[in-house]
Amino acid sequence: MIALLLAFQLWQPVDWRALLPLYEARATNEAGVRDVSLFLMREQQWELAEPWLRKLGDAEMLGDCLAAMGRNGEALAEYAKAPSTRALARRTELTGDAQFLELAIKRERKPAYLNDLALLLKGSARAEALLREALAAQEKALGANHPEVGTTLNNLGSELLTKGKLVEAEAVQRRSLRILEATLGPRHVRTGLSASNLGDVLTAVGKPAGVFYEQAWTIFNAQLGPRHPWTEEAAAAVAAARKPRSSGSRR
């Protein structure tokens, strides 16, 4: 009984306020200041983290903290000081300006950056090439059935749909959904996005798509709530898929 009680006590959640003095007491050098900064950021205590980050002098981490508080102008100024490729990518994320991501990719052709730039360039010939490059790199590094591969396939399927390459888009999107269902599970939001995108491809082809829109709606409703835009969009797609097609609308 005593052992069980002790185990129960050890598993009780600890309030971050109780741990903060312990971190602060150790912040006597750069490593300690970094530890307390990371601890506060992990707990999303952005205002408390800011002075520690300024003391640390890590421009990228300070940029992340300021961006989390909605102070994007100050965050951009900090990212501009940081030498990392990630800081460049974050500048694109906050501004929508692809030039920073272009610079990041010149330094480091990470699949995540290629994916992000492709989404910014959606509909262009370059977007498709970037996604195919990202996919090849991920398959080589991670294997053919990794969830990151499934995510890139999802983006590629959407890009192919935009270009009207419907046969390949359907095959790519079905593979994406199979991978994400197998790796992330049938209730994951990424799985829902893939199901929704497959529904879009099937609708464009003229095939029944309702089952995939319903799958997406079920996931979004459970994970994001009924008022989330993706949930509402999926609900509208389900309703549209249930309407009988008029003879004039057939392809």
Beta strands, then each sheet from edge to edge (+ up, - down):
end
